[in-house]
Amino acid sequence: MTTLPVRPGMVAEPAGRRRPNSTLIVGAVIVAAIVLSCLLSFVWTPYDPTLVDASIRLQGPSTAHWLGTDSFGHDIFSVILQGTRTTLAVGVIAVVVAAAIGVPIGIIAGIAGGGAGAWLMRWNDIMQAFPALLLAIIFGAIWGGSTVTAMTALGIGTAPAFARVARAGTLQVMSREYVSAARAAGRGRFFLAVRHVLPNIGGVLIVQASVNFAVAVLAEAALSYLGLGTPAPTPSWGRMLQESQTYVFSTPLLIVWPGCAIALTVLGFNLLGDGLRDLLDPRSEGNR
């Protein structure tokens, strides 16, 4: 699982006056387009994405069906448009679950220090030994493939990455003079975590969330391809790939469209994460 390094000074410097870099702008534009597509699918799609019409199956792009139709007669553009709902839902819930589990563990380990902190991180290392995709496959085999199962498994599987980033940032914050002053004033650990740690590590957590979102999107597509993700008839880009593999030579565009949608989404969130990291990192070359 990808874990972002926290460099010295990364959590202490304000980034409000730095200019957004080109990577951040491109990533933000791609992500914004995907979010707008998701919102658009709630109010409009050219056709019903679940409507089966054998009379128009496997048609190429045309004015009636912009991206053509699949083996069931579904309008591909409508399916991809509505598939953004599943993609974003899985990404959001997986990231929320991962942050809800990993961030408190990382902060507690960083503030506690010593044996207690090391013990918590050893358990975190054990969890990190199980990749999120493998954990999702295990969950799917036990409880059956579903969107909820994928969300939960991916969230639990990516939580260790948040814990490591949160602990690294917490250790840096706890070494600052203002934290020492707060401790001298008798402030408790809960106050330190809420008042000093969280505001200062929020930037790196946002970057980690963006990176984990891309991982969750890719993992959900893989699970749906394997039949352990979003079940039919709910549109899913990964299942579109699985259903189209039979026609890879006769109708290759059936695989191209969902593949491009997945690749563009992962690229957008990765660029967004890289851009945010450069924006929030005072040691970045682009911010000097």
MONORJO-V168665 format. One record per backbone hydrogen bond with DSSP energy under -0.5 kcal/mol. CO is the residue of the C=O (numbers start at 1). NH is the residue of the N-H. If there is no record, write none. Layout:
BEGIN
co: <CO & CO>
nh: <NH & NH>
END
This chain:
BEGIN
co: <5 & 7 & 9 & 9 & 15 & 21 & 22 & 23 & 24 & 25 & 26 & 27 & 28 & 29 & 30 & 31 & 32 & 33 & 34 & 35 & 36 & 37 & 38 & 39 & 39 & 40 & 40 & 47 & 48 & 51 & 53 & 54 & 56 & 59 & 65 & 65 & 68 & 70 & 70 & 72 & 74 & 74 & 75 & 76 & 77 & 78 & 79 & 80 & 81 & 82 & 82 & 83 & 84 & 85 & 86 & 87 & 88 & 89 & 90 & 91 & 92 & 93 & 94 & 95 & 96 & 97 & 98 & 99 & 99 & 101 & 102 & 103 & 104 & 105 & 106 & 107 & 108 & 109 & 113 & 114 & 115 & 116 & 117 & 118 & 119 & 120 & 121 & 122 & 123 & 124 & 125 & 126 & 127 & 129 & 131 & 132 & 133 & 134 & 135 & 136 & 137 & 138 & 139 & 140 & 146 & 147 & 148 & 149 & 150 & 151 & 152 & 153 & 154 & 155 & 156 & 158 & 158 & 159 & 160 & 161 & 162 & 163 & 164 & 165 & 166 & 167 & 168 & 169 & 170 & 171 & 172 & 173 & 176 & 177 & 178 & 179 & 180 & 181 & 182 & 183 & 188 & 189 & 190 & 191 & 192 & 192 & 193 & 196 & 197 & 197 & 198 & 201 & 202 & 203 & 204 & 205 & 206 & 207 & 208 & 209 & 210 & 211 & 212 & 213 & 214 & 215 & 216 & 217 & 218 & 219 & 220 & 221 & 222 & 223 & 223 & 223 & 224 & 228 & 231 & 236 & 237 & 238 & 239 & 240 & 241 & 242 & 244 & 245 & 247 & 251 & 252 & 252 & 253 & 254 & 255 & 256 & 257 & 258 & 259 & 260 & 261 & 262 & 263 & 264 & 265 & 266 & 267 & 268 & 269 & 270 & 271 & 272 & 273 & 274 & 275 & 276 & 277 & 280 & 281 & 284 & 285>
nh: <7 & 10 & 12 & 13 & 18 & 25 & 26 & 27 & 28 & 29 & 30 & 31 & 32 & 33 & 34 & 35 & 36 & 37 & 38 & 39 & 40 & 41 & 42 & 42 & 43 & 43 & 44 & 49 & 51 & 53 & 56 & 57 & 59 & 69 & 62 & 68 & 76 & 58 & 73 & 53 & 70 & 76 & 79 & 80 & 81 & 82 & 83 & 84 & 84 & 85 & 86 & 87 & 88 & 89 & 90 & 91 & 92 & 93 & 94 & 95 & 96 & 97 & 98 & 99 & 100 & 101 & 102 & 103 & 104 & 105 & 106 & 107 & 108 & 109 & 110 & 111 & 112 & 113 & 117 & 118 & 119 & 120 & 121 & 122 & 123 & 124 & 125 & 126 & 127 & 128 & 129 & 129 & 130 & 131 & 135 & 136 & 137 & 138 & 139 & 140 & 141 & 142 & 143 & 144 & 150 & 151 & 152 & 153 & 154 & 155 & 156 & 157 & 158 & 159 & 159 & 161 & 162 & 163 & 164 & 165 & 166 & 167 & 168 & 169 & 170 & 171 & 172 & 173 & 174 & 175 & 175 & 176 & 180 & 181 & 182 & 183 & 184 & 185 & 187 & 186 & 192 & 193 & 194 & 195 & 196 & 197 & 198 & 200 & 200 & 201 & 202 & 205 & 206 & 207 & 208 & 209 & 210 & 211 & 212 & 213 & 214 & 215 & 216 & 217 & 218 & 219 & 220 & 221 & 222 & 223 & 224 & 225 & 226 & 227 & 228 & 229 & 227 & 146 & 234 & 240 & 241 & 242 & 243 & 244 & 245 & 245 & 247 & 248 & 251 & 254 & 255 & 256 & 257 & 258 & 259 & 260 & 261 & 262 & 263 & 264 & 265 & 266 & 267 & 268 & 269 & 270 & 271 & 272 & 273 & 274 & 275 & 276 & 277 & 278 & 279 & 280 & 281 & 282 & 284 & 287 & 288>
END
